[in-house]
Amino acid sequence: MTIYLDHAATTPVNPEALQAAWPWLTNEFGNPSSSHEIGNRAASALNDARSRAAKFFNVRPAEITFTSGGTESDNLAIVGLALANPRGKHIISAKSEHEAVLASIEFLERVHGFETSWLELDEFGQVTNFVDALRPDTTLVSLMISNNEIGTVHPVAQFAEAAHEVGALFHTDAVQAVGWLDLDMQKLGVDALSVSGHKFGAPKGSGLLVLRSRAHAEALIHGGGQESGLRSGTENVAWAVALATALDGLAAANLEADRVSKLRDEFITAVTSKVPNAKLTGHPLNRQANIASFTFAGVSGEAVLLELERRGIVVSSGSACAAGSNDPSHVLLAIGVSADVAQTSVRFSFSHHTTAEELQKAAQSLAEAVAVFIKP
Amino acid sequence: MTIYLDHAATTPVNPEALQAAWPWLTNEFGNPSSSHEIGNRAASALNDARSRAAKFFNVRPAEITFTSGGTESDNLAIVGLALANPRGKHIISAKSEHEAVLASIEFLERVHGFETSWLELDEFGQVTNFVDALRPDTTLVSLMISNNEIGTVHPVAQFAEAAHEVGALFHTDAVQAVGWLDLDMQKLGVDALSVSGHKFGAPKGSGLLVLRSRAHAEALIHGGGQESGLRSGTENVAWAVALATALDGLAAANLEADRVSKLRDEFITAVTSKVPNAKLTGHPLNRQANIASFTFAGVSGEAVLLELERRGIVVSSGSACAAGSNDPSHVLLAIGVSADVAQTSVRFSFSHHTTAEELQKAAQSLAEAVAVFIKP
């Protein structure tokens, strides 16, 4: 029996989410923009999904824009907010962000002449100089709420407040955080928050951007004016319904993060005691419940992954988000890990259903897997 | 029993396409970028879908970029090709294009300083001055292969050849044409061709751009470098598989266009003989098989739509692609129809399964529906 511990890469689709989407893939195939009844029913389903998603993030329905996923949401927020707010051309972000954020910023620099200040990070991935980085011409800050590889959580509510004091907008990539951290937008105070459905049981190709009505953004995909003009194109009704249903499921089970957090700590203790060269990456306490990542100096992360897979444990050597890349993790490099050591990283990421038994088996298998490569 | 004649707005999902997608929504949930077997199987499915789509358009698999739909494909082609080819800032297009094309061009004008020449159209929607519009600084031509409202077909192969002679790139929006016109890229000779899955039995949220390898484009959605860097974000494997399966189905049944074309001509004859004020829009012969659209001077198109719906006939008053808009069709305005008359338009669009009996019923119901509003 395979134990899948790569939920930060992608998750199985929640059967309830798929079931809720099913009518909108079969009999109810209308285009929400059509004036006839078949179209009207699709429009109603979309509105209902939007309201449910809005409730999850504690915003108004008009502040939810459905997209095709987290990468699109990040691009729409960063490029869209930067282009629509000609206050200045200064951006603040961190080198430990997801590629979707880094590449959106690189595009703004290369094509639109923006300048970026990269925040300083300590060895745990925490930002050490946020307020100092703010400038009068800062247009936008983009900082993820939690890191997808090392799990470190940033105090975005506090940073957003500081950013607003100088008049800058604040975007956070919350792709890894849904279901694990409190994403109440009233508490976070950020202007935009990116979400990817396939990280929490909705299908690949589903996503949304929460964009507060005070923040204006240029669309990334222009056309018929769907999604209040922010995201044109016939709406993927089925995946909007699936996404809302997966969010509803998380809202109903929101205490699981504490349980998983305890399992994670036990797992970290087990690994660091069983595996001599294991070193936790990211902050020991200030980390998301479902991510535990390590380096194993001297042992290739890819090799450990294969040995674990033979033993029925499925994990990741870093993130799965850079297509086909064998480069060392840019996140680990950003927090001062050497390129050699970064190549030894292995990430374990859990679901709300992960059990203590599975993690005991994983820790034991990991010890065996690493031992294969360590000469006595 | 409802007779759905709004296939140009959207189509029911082909059950075979949904069935083929099913494993990739359930057990096979891997991220194609993951190094483990679950991820590898997803990557294989994606590659297979890409190869099958490539075969349909007679290109190499690397020339297929999966997107979230036709609007994204149009944006990627137009904005992407224009930004990556700094030869000049002159674009050629027509006011009868889809909103996705018009809005992409408007973005290039507004944000990037491009200039557009709008082609002249005759009363049938045909271009009359193509070669004259070409300039030494023309970077890109975007002209749909067939119009989504009036069905008029443009000779894009001939126009693409002329565009290439001055060094311009040629994009065509083929969103309405899949399954109805020959889209062999070797014959068409265009550089880029946009496709939307939900117009031919694949789900909403599926689409692709065919981009010949000689043409370079800036990505619209930047990130982890998926889809050869042209379209980042975790791939929607299930919808790529569904799209390829729907294309396979069309390839197997490609003679249906002739049958539907004959039905359409009979329908046009029936309508124009039964309904005194009916006037066909678009070219009488040079039109796509599955679209017949009319104006009914003095009678609101929306009102006719409702009367038809009461009689079980589902159609559209113009296109469904401009969200919630009650403006007169920009396509009809572009071919010289007055705003008053444009408000009277009704479009009938057929599938490969539409029957003669259905169209006889539709013509009869239309005569009754229009008669409701005509005082004797």
Interface residues (C-beta under 8 A of the other chain):
Chain A: T2 Y4 D6 A9 T10 T11 P12 V13 L18 L25 T26 F29 G30 N31 P32 S33 S34 S35 H36 E37 I38 G39 S68 G69 G70 T71 E72 D74 N75 L83 H98 E99 A100 A103 S104 E106 F107 V111 S196 H198 P203 K204 G205 E218 A219 L220 I221 H222 G223 G224 G225 Q226 S232 G233 T234 E235 N236 V237 A238 W239 E302 L305 E309 V314 V315 S316 S317 A320 C321 A322 A323 G324 S325
Chain B: T2 Y4 D6 A9 T10 T11 P12 V13 L18 L25 T26 F29 G30 N31 P32 S33 S34 S35 H36 E37 I38 G39 S68 G69 G70 T71 E72 D74 N75 L83 H98 E99 A100 A103 S104 E106 F107 V111 S196 H198 P203 K204 G205 E218 A219 L220 I221 H222 G223 G224 G225 Q226 S232 G233 T234 E235 N236 V237 A238 W239 E302 L305 E309 V314 V315 S316 S317 A320 C321 A322 A323 G324 S325
